[in-house]
Amino acid sequence: MRKLIVLSGGWGLIGVGAVLVLAPVPIPLIGTVPLLTGVAIVAANSKPFRRRIQGLRHRFAFLSRWLERFVHRAPRIVRVMIHRTRPHALYRHARMRKR
């Protein structure tokens, strides 16, 4: 039951962050903090979601670079999520499949 509540809270933060990112508010990128916090909460409690984020970071290098630049300013939970979803293992796997 606790995991369900935590996951629904994480998805709620993702929704609020997505709405705030797209909303024309006077503070630019105000929605990134709740969005990344929600992603961090869901990634901490869902292995398939964490692997999906890792795959997105592997596919879109600009996203991975942006997250790595943002990591020193992020809350601890977001720093842990960024560290756990680094796509290094996928790069290694792709290199091995190429051979």
KEFI-551208 format. One line per 2 residues: number of its first residue (from 1); their letters; for each residue x, y, z of C-alpha. Coordinates in steps of 0.5 Angstrom, whole numbers. Layout:
<mikes>
NUM = A = X:Y:Z | ...
</mikes>
This chain:
<mikes>
1 = MR = 0:0:0 | 6:5:2
3 = KL = 9:4:-5 | 2:5:-9
5 = IV = 2:12:-5 | 9:14:-6
7 = LS = 8:12:-14 | 2:16:-14
9 = GG = 5:22:-11 | 11:21:-16
11 = WG = 6:21:-22 | 3:27:-19
13 = LI = 9:31:-19 | 11:29:-26
15 = GV = 4:32:-28 | 4:38:-24
17 = GA = 11:39:-27 | 9:38:-34
19 = VL = 4:43:-33 | 8:48:-30
21 = VL = 13:47:-35 | 8:49:-41
23 = AP = 5:54:-37 | 7:61:-39
25 = VP = 9:63:-32 | 13:69:-30
27 = IP = 19:65:-27 | 22:61:-33
29 = LI = 23:53:-32 | 19:53:-25
31 = GT = 16:46:-27 | 23:43:-28
33 = VP = 24:42:-20 | 17:38:-19
35 = LL = 18:34:-25 | 25:32:-24
37 = TG = 23:30:-17 | 17:26:-19
39 = VA = 21:23:-24 | 26:21:-18
41 = IV = 21:18:-14 | 18:14:-19
43 = AA = 25:12:-21 | 27:10:-14
45 = NS = 21:5:-14 | 20:2:-21
47 = KP = 26:-1:-24 | 22:-1:-31
49 = FR = 21:6:-31 | 29:7:-29
51 = RR = 31:3:-34 | 26:7:-39
53 = IQ = 30:13:-37 | 37:10:-38
55 = GL = 35:8:-45 | 32:15:-46
57 = RH = 39:18:-44 | 42:13:-48
59 = RF = 38:15:-54 | 38:23:-53
61 = AF = 45:25:-51 | 43:32:-50
63 = LS = 38:30:-45 | 44:26:-41
65 = RW = 49:32:-42 | 43:37:-39
67 = LE = 42:33:-33 | 49:32:-32
69 = RF = 50:40:-32 | 44:40:-27
71 = VH = 46:35:-22 | 50:40:-18
73 = RA = 44:44:-17 | 39:39:-16
75 = PR = 36:36:-9 | 39:30:-7
77 = IV = 34:25:-9 | 35:28:-16
79 = RV = 42:27:-16 | 41:20:-14
81 = MI = 36:19:-20 | 41:22:-25
83 = HR = 47:18:-22 | 43:11:-22
85 = TR = 40:12:-29 | 47:14:-33
87 = PH = 47:10:-39 | 54:8:-39
89 = AL = 52:0:-39 | 48:1:-45
91 = YR = 54:5:-48 | 58:-1:-47
93 = HA = 53:-6:-49 | 52:-3:-56
95 = RM = 60:-3:-57 | 60:-10:-55
97 = RK = 54:-12:-60 | 58:-8:-65
99 = R = 64:-13:-65
</mikes>
